[in-house]
Amino acid sequence: MLARPDPRPQAEASPELRIAFARYDEDGDGRITFGEFVLLLAELGDELSHPEKLLAFDATDTNGDGVIDYDEFAAWWDDA
């Protein structure tokens, strides 16, 4: 589950994807934390171990800043 950069500018992102991102960005800070990512995975019916969740998060956080921003989320969502 490797993420790739989203080639679309944010302005062209689908409204549905923006809504999905906002749903999982529980505190509305424009970033998905590991805790929020775990909740997202749970809603999707994940059966990953904690180490697998960490790997998935790190693969999605392509810039390595410790959170998933909208562009990273969009690239991951498109891969899913």
Secondary structure in CASP SS format (residue, H / E / C, confidence):
PFRMAT SS
TARGET T0000
AUTHOR 0000-0000-0000
METHOD secondary structure of the structure
MODEL  1
M C 1.00
L C 1.00
A C 1.00
R C 1.00
P C 1.00
D C 1.00
P C 1.00
R C 1.00
P C 1.00
Q H 1.00
A H 1.00
E H 1.00
A C 1.00
S C 1.00
P H 1.00
E H 1.00
L H 1.00
R H 1.00
I H 1.00
A H 1.00
F H 1.00
A H 1.00
R H 1.00
Y H 1.00
D C 1.00
E C 1.00
D C 1.00
G C 1.00
D C 1.00
G C 1.00
R C 1.00
I E 1.00
T C 1.00
F H 1.00
G H 1.00
E H 1.00
F H 1.00
V H 1.00
L H 1.00
L H 1.00
L H 1.00
A H 1.00
E H 1.00
L C 1.00
G C 1.00
D C 1.00
E C 1.00
L C 1.00
S C 1.00
H H 1.00
P H 1.00
E H 1.00
K H 1.00
L H 1.00
L H 1.00
A H 1.00
F H 1.00
D H 1.00
A H 1.00
T H 1.00
D C 1.00
T C 1.00
N C 1.00
G C 1.00
D C 1.00
G C 1.00
V C 1.00
I E 1.00
D C 1.00
Y H 1.00
D H 1.00
E H 1.00
F H 1.00
A H 1.00
A H 1.00
W H 1.00
W H 1.00
D H 1.00
D H 1.00
A C 1.00
END
